[in-house]
Amino acid sequence: MSDSIAFDDTTEAEAIAEFLDCCDDKFVIITGASVGGIGFETARVLANHGADVFLCCRTQQACDLAKKTISKGHSDVMITTYVMDLSSLQSVQRCADYIMSLNKPIDILINNAGTKEIETKLTEDGFELQWQVNYLGHFYFTKLLLPLLIQAGSRLYPARVINVSSIMQYVYCSDDGINFDEMLEQEDHHLLFKRKDSFRWYSESKLAMLLFAKELSKRMKLLQEQTVNSLGGNDAVLRRSMAGGQAARSLSMSSSQSLSLLLSQSLSFSAPTGPSAQQQIMRASVTGLVSPQTVVAATTVPYIIAVSLHPGLVPTTNAYRHFHFSRVLGLTLKVIMTGRGKTIRKEKQKTIPQGAATTVFCALHPSVQAGAYYADCALNDVIHRQANDEEAGCRLWELSEVQIERCLRKRSQEGSTILK
């Protein structure tokens, strides 16, 4: 395949998938796949080119419509749907548990869902709505699915996590970016969420998606190197793990019940049902709870890359469903008058097929670089200065784990009180 063809801001997702022609038999999970959005167009294009797609939508009606629309004229396409509301961590966990029960390696996870709100709101879990839907819910979802991503990835064909970010991470975040100390001090966002306007919460959630992709790639590379070193002279295992395809997927997945019990007692966010012992090992390895030697005993070398992207200005997507035109105009003027607003003034509006193009590019193109940020189907360096801070990604990861742990603990305590 030649890389000479030029993709740009006018390229549509269909053209990229047709040119690359490498979707066959890939299992792709996409959040925010309702008809009328970038996620749906991404799913439609990938399914049309042979991928098995798993669509996560906020309502059953949206799931049914998305499946029905994609299935028209494509009876051989495998489409699975599941209702997942990212504003509820319980809903996220239920969806992840169902996917884990399928025990099907995930080639590509596209964290696409998002919302833009005029007013700041709190979720049932106590977080600002945009922070949880756009970022924190995806962080939790991705961590829960890491075992199946690791199972799919190989040296030649690493599994991919695609985070849909936004140019707003650069344009509207404060100069200092996300204030991790302030976020950690609060048990939830009741005292925080009025300190920032809705655009600031949105922008920080998109900066978090960028930082998360960089940090996940960094952690997976470190785990990969440690695991390869731990394999030592086991050339047969290394050859199989680098081969890709069915050879890598068919590696032994067994591990002892005693190790499963150990992990279930120590693993962050492990669900009470669903994950096997091997899957729990994978989750634990990323957070450093078990050694690379344990990973080797359970599975193959972990090959995953994560990237983030700006899809472009696509005003016709579902993300704008809460916006009234006059409010959009007012907030947009506020944004473009900021110091970095000249960047967004240069942006051209895109259609939905054009908006989905960079996502499909990042999902399929062989040149995609781990941890990188993309726009208009190319590498892009218009990122907030905090994104270049090596410690920021680690601090975000730690903050996210604390926030989720606090929420799950609170839920557990509330459940115990009800039972009494």
Backbone torsions as a table, in degrees:
resi	resn	phi	psi	omega
1	MET	NA	132.5	178.0
2	SER	-86.8	142.9	177.0
3	ASP	-98.5	12.4	-171.0
4	SER	-74.1	-23.2	-178.5
5	ILE	-62.5	140.6	-177.6
6	ALA	-98.1	122.9	172.1
7	PHE	-102.1	145.1	-179.3
8	ASP	-149.4	-161.6	-175.3
9	ASP	-72.5	-9.1	178.2
10	THR	-99.6	-7.9	-177.8
11	THR	-67.4	141.6	177.1
12	GLU	-103.3	154.2	-175.5
13	ALA	-57.2	-39.5	-178.8
14	GLU	-58.3	-40.8	-178.4
15	ALA	-64.7	-37.8	-179.9
16	ILE	-68.9	-46.3	-179.9
17	ALA	-63.0	-38.9	179.3
18	GLU	-67.2	-39.6	-178.9
19	PHE	-69.3	-45.3	-176.4
20	LEU	-76.7	-35.5	173.2
21	ASP	48.2	56.8	-177.9
22	CYS	-141.4	36.3	-177.7
23	CYS	-94.1	-17.9	-172.2
24	ASP	-51.9	128.4	174.0
25	ASP	68.6	5.1	176.2
26	LYS	-77.1	141.6	176.4
27	PHE	-103.0	117.3	-172.8
28	VAL	-121.8	129.6	175.1
29	ILE	-108.3	132.4	-177.0
30	ILE	-131.6	124.8	174.6
31	THR	-91.1	153.2	179.9
32	GLY	64.6	52.2	-173.3
33	ALA	-103.5	25.4	-179.8
34	SER	-67.9	147.5	178.5
35	VAL	-57.2	134.3	179.3
36	GLY	102.9	3.1	-178.2
37	GLY	-126.2	173.8	179.2
38	ILE	-63.8	-38.6	-179.4
39	GLY	-62.0	-41.6	178.5
40	PHE	-64.4	-45.7	179.8
41	GLU	-61.5	-39.6	176.3
42	THR	-60.2	-47.7	179.9
43	ALA	-62.7	-43.5	-178.7
44	ARG	-60.4	-46.4	-178.2
45	VAL	-65.2	-46.6	-178.9
46	LEU	-64.3	-40.5	178.6
47	ALA	-65.7	-40.4	178.8
48	ASN	-60.5	-24.2	-178.4
49	HIS	-105.8	18.7	168.3
50	GLY	106.0	0.2	-179.6
51	ALA	-81.3	147.3	168.0
52	ASP	-85.3	124.5	-174.3
53	VAL	-115.7	141.2	176.3
54	PHE	-117.5	114.9	-173.2
55	LEU	-104.1	128.0	176.1
56	CYS	-106.8	118.4	179.1
57	CYS	-127.0	161.7	-172.7
58	ARG	-76.2	-25.3	-178.7
59	THR	-133.1	159.9	177.9
60	GLN	-65.6	-37.7	178.2
61	GLN	-59.1	-43.2	179.2
62	ALA	-65.9	-39.2	177.4
63	CYS	-60.8	-48.3	-176.9
64	ASP	-63.0	-42.9	-178.7
65	LEU	-66.7	-41.6	179.7
66	ALA	-62.6	-45.6	-179.8
67	LYS	-64.5	-43.8	-179.6
68	LYS	-62.6	-42.1	-177.1
69	THR	-67.6	-43.8	-179.3
70	ILE	-69.4	-34.8	-175.5
71	SER	-70.2	-20.3	-178.4
72	LYS	-57.6	117.2	178.4
73	GLY	78.9	3.2	-178.9
74	HIS	-134.9	67.4	-176.5
75	SER	-67.8	-19.4	-178.6
76	ASP	-87.8	-3.5	-178.2
77	VAL	-81.6	132.6	177.8
78	MET	-90.4	115.3	-178.7
79	ILE	-125.7	123.0	176.6
80	THR	-118.2	141.5	178.8
81	THR	-127.1	157.0	177.3
82	TYR	-154.9	138.2	178.6
83	VAL	-78.8	120.7	177.3
84	MET	-138.5	124.6	176.8
85	ASP	-106.6	108.5	-176.3
86	LEU	-66.5	-13.7	177.0
87	SER	-80.2	1.3	177.0
88	SER	-129.5	115.6	179.0
89	LEU	-65.3	-29.3	175.6
90	GLN	-63.2	-41.5	178.0
91	SER	-65.1	-40.8	177.8
92	VAL	-61.3	-44.3	-178.6
93	GLN	-66.6	-39.1	178.8
94	ARG	-61.4	-44.0	179.5
95	CYS	-64.4	-45.0	179.6
96	ALA	-62.3	-41.2	178.8
97	ASP	-61.7	-40.0	179.1
98	TYR	-64.3	-44.4	179.1
99	ILE	-62.8	-41.9	179.0
100	MET	-62.6	-34.7	-179.5
101	SER	-67.1	-22.1	177.1
102	LEU	-72.1	-24.0	179.8
103	ASN	51.6	42.2	-179.3
104	LYS	-111.8	119.4	-178.8
105	PRO	-54.2	136.1	-178.0
106	ILE	-98.4	114.7	179.0
107	ASP	-77.6	-39.4	-175.4
108	ILE	-142.1	127.6	172.9
109	LEU	-113.9	119.9	-179.5
110	ILE	-110.5	106.2	178.5
111	ASN	-85.6	86.3	-170.8
112	ASN	-103.8	-30.5	-172.0
113	ALA	-56.6	145.8	178.2
114	GLY	-166.9	163.4	177.0
115	THR	-141.4	148.1	173.3
116	LYS	-119.5	128.0	-176.1
117	GLU	-120.6	142.6	175.4
118	ILE	-73.7	-42.4	-179.2
119	GLU	-112.4	148.6	175.0
120	THR	-72.2	138.7	-179.3
121	LYS	-137.1	158.4	176.9
122	LEU	-106.2	144.6	174.7
123	THR	-86.3	173.2	176.6
124	GLU	-63.5	-20.5	178.9
125	ASP	-88.3	-3.5	176.1
126	GLY	91.3	14.1	179.0
127	PHE	-108.1	155.9	173.3
128	GLU	-60.6	136.1	-169.6
129	LEU	-56.7	-47.4	-177.1
130	GLN	-67.6	-36.8	177.7
131	TRP	-60.9	-42.8	-177.1
132	GLN	-76.9	-46.8	-177.0
133	VAL	-68.6	-45.5	-174.7
134	ASN	-77.5	-31.9	-175.7
135	TYR	-126.4	-64.0	-167.7
136	LEU	-60.2	-41.0	177.1
137	GLY	-61.7	-37.5	177.5
138	HIS	-69.3	-38.3	176.8
139	PHE	-58.6	-47.5	-179.8
140	TYR	-63.6	-45.8	-179.5
141	PHE	-59.6	-46.8	-178.5
142	THR	-63.6	-44.6	-179.9
143	LYS	-61.4	-39.6	-179.7
144	LEU	-67.7	-26.7	-177.4
145	LEU	-97.4	-0.4	-177.5
146	LEU	-54.0	-38.7	-179.7
147	PRO	-56.6	-41.3	-178.7
148	LEU	-76.7	-26.7	173.2
149	LEU	-69.3	-43.1	178.4
150	ILE	-64.3	-38.7	179.4
151	GLN	-62.7	-32.6	-177.5
152	ALA	-82.4	-33.4	-170.0
153	GLY	-73.4	148.6	173.9
154	SER	-141.2	171.7	-177.8
155	ARG	-61.2	-42.2	-178.9
156	LEU	-79.0	-31.8	-177.4
157	TYR	-132.2	74.9	-179.9
158	PRO	-65.5	146.2	172.3
159	ALA	-64.8	156.2	-175.9
160	ARG	-129.3	139.5	171.2
161	VAL	-114.3	120.6	-176.7
162	ILE	-111.3	115.4	178.4
163	ASN	-102.2	119.5	177.3
164	VAL	-82.0	110.6	179.5
165	SER	-102.1	-144.8	-178.9
166	SER	-168.6	152.9	173.5
167	ILE	-60.4	-19.1	179.4
168	MET	-63.3	-22.9	176.2
169	GLN	-61.2	-26.7	178.5
170	TYR	-93.0	-39.3	-170.0
171	VAL	-75.6	-42.9	-165.8
172	TYR	-117.3	-9.0	174.4
173	CYS	-65.1	152.6	175.6
174	SER	-64.4	165.4	-179.2
175	ASP	-57.7	-33.5	-177.8
176	ASP	-85.9	-10.8	179.3
177	GLY	78.0	-144.3	-178.3
178	ILE	-76.6	130.5	177.4
179	ASN	-90.2	93.4	-175.0
180	PHE	-66.2	-37.3	-179.5
181	ASP	-62.2	-44.9	179.9
182	GLU	-62.7	-41.7	-179.1
183	MET	-68.0	-36.5	-179.2
184	LEU	-71.2	-30.3	-176.6
185	GLU	-67.4	-25.1	-175.2
186	GLN	-98.2	134.1	176.3
187	GLU	-64.1	-33.4	174.8
188	ASP	-149.3	-168.6	-173.3
189	HIS	-98.0	10.8	-178.4
190	HIS	-58.2	-38.0	-178.9
191	LEU	-90.6	-13.0	-175.8
192	LEU	-96.6	-34.3	-160.8
193	PHE	-68.8	-18.6	177.8
194	LYS	-88.8	-6.9	-179.8
195	ARG	-76.4	-16.1	-178.8
196	LYS	-127.7	147.1	174.9
197	ASP	-77.4	171.4	-173.6
198	SER	-63.7	-34.2	179.1
199	PHE	-66.9	-34.6	179.1
200	ARG	-67.6	-41.9	177.1
201	TRP	-62.7	-43.8	179.0
202	TYR	-59.9	-47.9	-177.3
203	SER	-62.7	-41.2	179.4
204	GLU	-68.7	-33.6	177.2
205	SER	-65.7	-34.8	179.4
206	LYS	-77.3	-32.3	172.2
207	LEU	-65.0	-38.9	178.0
208	ALA	-61.9	-38.6	177.9
209	MET	-62.8	-37.9	177.4
210	LEU	-66.8	-48.0	179.8
211	LEU	-62.5	-38.1	-179.8
212	PHE	-63.1	-42.4	178.9
213	ALA	-62.5	-43.0	179.3
214	LYS	-65.2	-43.3	-177.4
215	GLU	-70.3	-40.3	178.1
216	LEU	-62.6	-43.8	177.9
217	SER	-60.6	-41.8	-179.6
218	LYS	-64.2	-44.0	-179.3
219	ARG	-68.0	-38.7	179.7
220	MET	-69.4	-36.5	177.2
221	LYS	-64.9	-42.2	178.4
222	LEU	-62.5	-45.8	178.6
223	LEU	-63.3	-38.5	178.5
224	GLN	-61.2	-47.5	-179.2
225	GLU	-64.2	-42.6	179.4
226	GLN	-64.1	-39.0	-178.8
227	THR	-68.9	-42.7	178.0
228	VAL	-60.9	-44.0	177.8
229	ASN	-61.6	-37.7	-179.2
230	SER	-69.7	-25.1	178.4
231	LEU	-68.6	-25.5	177.5
232	GLY	58.4	-122.0	-176.0
233	GLY	-90.9	13.0	-177.7
234	ASN	-77.8	73.8	-174.6
235	ASP	-64.0	-33.2	-178.0
236	ALA	-63.3	-44.6	178.8
237	VAL	-65.0	-41.2	179.5
238	LEU	-63.0	-43.5	-179.7
239	ARG	-61.3	-41.8	-179.4
240	ARG	-68.0	-37.8	-177.9
241	SER	-72.1	-23.5	180.0
242	MET	-91.9	-10.5	-172.4
243	ALA	-72.6	-36.5	-176.6
244	GLY	81.8	177.3	177.8
245	GLY	63.6	-150.8	-173.8
246	GLN	-65.9	-29.3	-178.8
247	ALA	-60.5	-44.4	-179.6
248	ALA	-71.0	-36.1	-176.8
249	ARG	-70.4	-24.1	-173.4
250	SER	-90.4	6.5	179.4
251	LEU	-63.1	156.4	-176.9
252	SER	-59.8	136.0	-179.1
253	MET	-114.0	15.7	-173.9
254	SER	-86.0	151.4	171.4
255	SER	-161.9	163.9	-169.2
256	SER	-78.4	155.7	178.2
257	GLN	-68.3	-31.0	-179.9
258	SER	-66.7	-38.4	177.0
259	LEU	-67.3	-37.4	176.7
260	SER	-59.6	-43.8	179.7
261	LEU	-64.2	-42.4	178.8
262	LEU	-59.4	-44.8	-178.3
263	LEU	-69.1	-38.6	-178.8
264	SER	-63.8	-24.2	179.4
265	GLN	-84.5	-23.2	-173.2
266	SER	-115.6	-11.9	-171.0
267	LEU	-82.2	129.8	176.8
268	SER	-66.0	136.2	171.3
269	PHE	65.7	11.1	-178.7
270	SER	-65.0	134.1	-179.5
271	ALA	-73.9	150.2	-178.8
272	PRO	-66.7	-23.6	177.5
273	THR	-135.9	160.7	172.1
274	GLY	107.8	-73.7	-171.7
275	PRO	-63.1	136.4	176.0
276	SER	-77.4	174.4	178.4
277	ALA	-60.9	-42.0	179.9
278	GLN	-63.5	-39.6	-179.7
279	GLN	-67.0	-36.7	176.9
280	GLN	-66.7	-35.1	177.3
281	ILE	-60.1	-42.7	-178.5
282	MET	-62.2	-46.2	179.2
283	ARG	-60.8	-42.7	-176.8
284	ALA	-67.3	-34.8	-176.8
285	SER	-64.6	-35.0	-178.2
286	VAL	-68.9	-33.1	179.5
287	THR	-92.3	3.2	175.7
288	GLY	82.8	16.3	-177.9
289	LEU	-81.8	-20.7	175.4
290	VAL	-132.3	163.8	-175.0
291	SER	-85.2	160.8	174.3
292	PRO	-58.4	-30.5	178.7
293	GLN	-60.4	-37.5	178.4
294	THR	-66.6	-38.1	178.2
295	VAL	-62.3	-43.4	179.7
296	VAL	-59.8	-40.9	-179.1
297	ALA	-65.4	-27.2	-173.8
298	ALA	-95.9	-30.8	-172.4
299	THR	-161.0	-158.2	-176.8
300	THR	-97.0	-178.3	178.5
301	VAL	-65.2	133.7	-177.8
302	PRO	-80.8	119.0	177.4
303	TYR	-121.8	104.5	177.5
304	ILE	-139.4	136.9	169.8
305	ILE	-121.4	147.4	178.3
306	ALA	-126.6	140.9	177.8
307	VAL	-137.5	165.9	174.5
308	SER	-128.6	164.5	-175.3
309	LEU	-155.4	158.7	170.1
310	HIS	-108.1	117.1	-176.5
311	PRO	-75.0	-16.8	-174.6
312	GLY	107.9	175.0	178.3
313	LEU	-85.4	106.3	-176.7
314	VAL	-123.7	83.3	-172.2
315	PRO	-69.7	-7.4	-177.0
316	THR	-94.8	6.0	-176.1
317	THR	-81.3	168.4	-179.7
318	ASN	-64.0	-21.1	-177.9
319	ALA	-61.8	-20.7	-178.3
320	TYR	-97.0	13.5	-173.1
321	ARG	-64.8	-21.8	-178.6
322	HIS	-91.2	-2.6	-170.0
323	PHE	-92.9	132.8	169.3
324	HIS	-93.4	142.6	-172.0
325	PHE	-54.7	-44.0	-176.4
326	SER	-63.9	-37.0	178.5
327	ARG	-70.6	-38.3	177.4
328	VAL	-61.0	-44.7	-179.1
329	LEU	-61.6	-45.0	-179.5
330	GLY	-62.4	-46.3	-179.7
331	LEU	-68.7	-36.9	178.9
332	THR	-63.7	-42.8	177.4
333	LEU	-61.8	-38.6	178.1
334	LYS	-61.6	-40.1	-178.8
335	VAL	-68.8	-48.4	-173.0
336	ILE	-71.5	-13.9	177.4
337	MET	-87.1	-5.0	177.3
338	THR	-73.1	169.2	-177.4
339	GLY	-58.8	-35.6	-178.9
340	ARG	-96.3	7.5	-176.1
341	GLY	-65.0	-22.0	-179.5
342	LYS	-61.8	-25.7	178.3
343	THR	-63.4	-45.6	-177.6
344	ILE	-73.9	-23.3	177.9
345	ARG	-67.7	-22.5	179.7
346	LYS	-84.6	-11.7	-176.1
347	GLU	-72.3	138.2	173.7
348	LYS	-97.4	144.0	176.2
349	GLN	-68.5	145.0	-179.6
350	LYS	-118.4	156.4	169.1
351	THR	-79.7	168.1	177.9
352	ILE	-61.2	-44.8	176.3
353	PRO	-59.2	-35.9	176.5
354	GLN	-71.3	-37.4	179.6
355	GLY	-65.9	-28.8	179.8
356	ALA	-83.2	-10.0	-172.7
357	ALA	-62.8	-45.5	-177.7
358	THR	-66.7	-34.0	176.0
359	THR	-62.7	-47.0	179.1
360	VAL	-65.0	-39.3	176.5
361	PHE	-57.3	-50.0	-178.2
362	CYS	-66.6	-29.8	-179.8
363	ALA	-74.1	-29.1	-169.3
364	LEU	-119.9	-28.6	-170.4
365	HIS	-71.0	134.4	-177.0
366	PRO	-69.4	-16.8	-176.4
367	SER	-87.0	-3.6	-175.0
368	VAL	-59.9	134.5	-174.9
369	GLN	-103.7	135.7	-178.8
370	ALA	-58.6	131.7	176.2
371	GLY	80.9	-3.0	-174.7
372	ALA	-80.6	166.9	179.0
373	TYR	-118.4	134.1	-174.2
374	TYR	-124.7	152.6	172.2
375	ALA	-154.9	144.4	-179.4
376	ASP	52.1	40.0	175.5
377	CYS	61.4	34.6	178.8
378	ALA	-154.9	160.8	174.0
379	LEU	-58.0	145.4	-176.9
380	ASN	-142.2	138.9	-177.6
381	ASP	-113.3	16.2	177.8
382	VAL	-85.3	78.5	-176.9
383	ILE	-129.4	154.3	179.2
384	HIS	-62.1	147.6	-176.0
385	ARG	-62.6	-25.8	178.2
386	GLN	-65.2	-24.2	179.5
387	ALA	-67.2	-18.4	178.1
388	ASN	-94.5	1.3	178.5
389	ASP	-85.4	115.6	-175.8
390	GLU	-61.3	-29.4	-177.5
391	GLU	-84.9	-18.9	-174.4
392	ALA	-63.2	-42.7	179.5
393	GLY	-62.5	-41.3	178.4
394	CYS	-65.4	-41.1	179.8
395	ARG	-67.1	-38.4	176.6
396	LEU	-63.2	-43.0	179.6
397	TRP	-59.6	-46.5	-179.5
398	GLU	-64.4	-43.5	177.5
399	LEU	-58.5	-45.3	-177.4
400	SER	-63.0	-42.0	178.8
401	GLU	-64.4	-41.1	178.7
402	VAL	-63.8	-45.9	-179.2
403	GLN	-61.0	-43.5	-179.6
404	ILE	-69.7	-41.7	179.0
405	GLU	-61.5	-42.6	178.1
406	ARG	-61.7	-43.1	-178.4
407	CYS	-64.9	-46.4	-178.8
408	LEU	-66.4	-36.4	178.2
409	ARG	-65.2	-42.3	179.3
410	LYS	-63.0	-43.1	178.1
411	ARG	-60.9	-42.0	-179.5
412	SER	-64.1	-41.7	179.4
413	GLN	-66.3	-39.3	178.0
414	GLU	-64.8	-37.8	178.2
415	GLY	-66.1	-39.7	178.9
416	SER	-64.6	-38.7	179.5
417	THR	-64.2	-41.3	179.2
418	ILE	-64.0	-40.9	-179.4
419	LEU	-64.1	-34.7	179.3
420	LYS	-68.9	NA	NA
